[in-house]
Structures are given as C-alpha cells and as structure tokens.
Amino acid sequence: MAISIWRWRLLFALLLSTVLFYALIFLFEGFHQESTRLAIRWSARFAAVFFCAAFGASTFQHFGKGGFTYWLRMNRKYFGIAYAITHFFHLSFLVLLQNNFHPVFNLAKTTSLMAGGMAYFFAGTMLLTSFDAFSRHLSPSQWKWLHTIGGWWIWGIFVKSYAKNALNYPGYMVLFLLLALTALLKAIRYVQLWKYQVLLGK
C-alpha cells in the first residue's frame, strides 16, 4: 500500500512540477523566441529523464536491487505516461516556435521529420496501451513488441540529439551518459536472458 499511493500521485507531481517550470520560464523571461526555445530544451530534458526511468526500470532493479530500484520498477508505468505527455508538451512548444518565431519544421530535413514523427507515433501508441481499455486489444506478445521496438526507437532519437550536443555543450553529457547506461545495462540483460534460454535448450 505504501508503494501504490505513489502511482497516480507521482504522475501528478511530475507533470505539475514541469508545467509550473514552463510557466515560470514564460513568466520571468517573457514570450519570445528564446524563452520558447528554453521551454523546448527543458521539456526534452525532462522527457529524457522520465523515459530512462520507465525504459530502464526493470533493468536497474535487476542490477541494483534495493528499495529505490524496486519503487522505480513498480512505478515505471507512471514514469512512462509522464514521459509521453512531456514529449507532447515538447511538440507543442515546437509548434509554438514554428507558428510565431521560426519555421523550425520547414527547415528540418525530411528524414528528421519522419524519424521524429515515428517517435511521436510510438509515444502515442505506448501511452494509449498503458491503459487497460486499449491494451486489452493487444496480445501480451504484441504489447511487448510495441513497447520494445517503440522504446528503442525513442532511445535512438534521444541519443542522436544528445550525442551531438554533448560534444559541444558539456551540460548535455549527463543526459547522454544516462541514455548510454540505460542501453548498456539492457543489452547486458538481453545477453544474460539469451544465455539462460540456450542453457534451457530453447
């Protein structure tokens, strides 16, 4: 019971704190191109942290058993929902920038728009299938494949963005290392599971 009370309250706390943060940006900085870009950057950072918490929760708990990692795993659904909603906040700020200050979408490469669009497709479908009303239409294996493929696609989009920024701006290095650590531990876990299946003769 002590863990369950965190779930929806956790989601509310995460989203409320980030929304207040965006509001403070525009309140103190004003509504202009730079403040909008600041909201874009911070919404992406929040989304990356929430994503890693959800995407790597079970792996973190496997390699570092403890109260925090157990709590993280029990609440990964809510971190996942927080990630998806925050990433759509990020999109809304990009649309705001496009419509009011800078044609960011017009100048982007078609391949970048398609890759980013797929990330939002996965974010949206993974968000919907986090709820029973939608997940019941998928088999367990279909749900697993959707969230696995979608998770790795979104991870790739984050890495593509932060790998380039980490080389030029040291402040991005922490997020890049978090993404790298999440992938490394998941890869090690996959190898362990594969070896276990081989030993069982599957």
N, C-alpha and C positions, 0 to 999 in steps of 0.2 A: 504493500500500500504506500509505503514511503517513497517508492520509486514511481508509481503510477501517477501520483499527483503532479509530477514534473511535466508530464507529457504535453497536454494542451496548454498548460500554463507556460511551459518552456517555449513553445511555439509563439504564444502571445508575447512573451517577454522579448524574444529575439526580434520579432517583427516590429513591435512597438519601439524598441530602442533604436533600431535602424531608421525607422520613419522619423522619429524625433531628431536623429542625427542629420538626415537630409533637410528637414525643416529648419534646423539651426544654420545649416550652410546657406540657405537662401535668405534667412532672416538677417544674418550678420554680414553676408557677402553681397546680398542683393541678387536680383535676377538678371544675369548677363551670361555671356558665353563661358567665361572662366568658372563661374560658380556652377554652371550646368556641367562642365567638364569635370569639376571636382566631385560632383554627385555621381557622375558616370564612373569615375575611378574608384570611389569608395564603395559603391554598390557592387562593383565587380569584385573588390577585395572581400567584402562580407560574403558574397555568393561563393567565392572560392573556399573560404574557411568552412562555411556550412556544408558545402559539397564534400570536402575532405572528411568532415566529421561523419557524414552519412555513408559515403562510399567506402571509407576505410574502417568503420566502426567494428565490424566483426573481426577484421584482421588485427586491429590494435588490441582487441580483447584477447585474441589468441596468443599474441606475442608478449603482451604485458598484462597478465591477469591481475586485477585489482579492483577496488571499489569504483574508481573513476571510469576505467575502460568498460566495466560491467554496466555502469549507468549510461555511458555513451552508447553502448550497443542496444540497451533497452529503449533508448530514445532516438535511435537513428532515423526512424520514420519521420519524426518531427523536425529533425535537422534537415532531412531530405525535402520536406514540404517548405521549410524556411528557405532552403537553397532555391527551389524553383520559383517561389514568389519573389524572392530578392532578385533573381536573374531577370524576371519580367519587369521589376522596378528599373533595373539597368536598361532594359529595352525602352521603357517609357522615357527615360532621360535622353537616350539616343534619338528618339523621335522628337523630343523637345528641342534638342540641338539642331536636328535636321530642319524642323519647321520654322525655327526662329533665328538661328545664328549661322549655321554652317552646313552645307549639303554633304554630310558625312556618308550617307548611303549612296549618293550619286557618284562620289569619288572613290568608293571602295571597289575592289576587284570583284568580278562576278564569282570567282571561286571562293573568295572570303565570305561573300553574302550567302552562298549556297551552304558552305560549311557551318556558318553561324546559324543559318536557318534550320539546318538539321539538328543543331544543338538545342534550339528552342522547341523543335518538334519533339525531341526526346524528353526535354524538361517538362513539356506539357503533358505528354502521354504518361510519363512516370509519375507526375503529380496526380493525374486522374486515377491511375491504377494503384495509388496509395490508399484509396478508399474502396471499401467493400462493394459499393454499388457498381463500380467499374471493374474491379479486379475479378469479380465472380464470372465475368465473361471470358477470362483467360484461364487456361490450364496452368498448373504450377510451373511446368517447364516453359511455357510461353511467357509467363510473368518473369521468370528468372532470366530468360534470354533477352527480353526487352530491357530489363534493368541492368543487365551486364553489358550488353552492347551499347546502350544509351550512356551508361556510366563511363565507359572507356572513351566513347566519342567526346563527351563533355570534358573529360580529363584532358584529351588531346587538344581541344580548343583552348583550355586554360593554359596548358603548357606552351603552346605555340605563342600565346600572348605574353606570358611572363618570362619565358626563356629569353626573348629578345629584350624585354625591358630590364631584366636582371643584369644584363651585361652593361647597360648604360646607366641604370639607376639602382644603386645598392639596396635601396629600400624595398625593392621588389624581390630581393633574394630570399627573404624569409618565406614568402608565399611559394616561390618556385621550389625551395627545398622541402616544404610541406607536401607539395604535389608529388615531388620525386620520391619522398619517403613513403607516401601512401602507395604509389605504384610499385616500388621495390618490395615492400612487405607483402603486397597482394601477389606479386609474381612468385616470391618465395613460397607463399602459402599454396599457390596453384601447383608448384613443383612437388611440394610435400604431399598434397592430395593425389597427384598423379602417381607418385611412387607407392603410396598406400594402396591405390587401386591395382597397380601392377602386382604387388605382393599378394593381393587377394585373388589375382587371376582374372580380373575383369577387363 
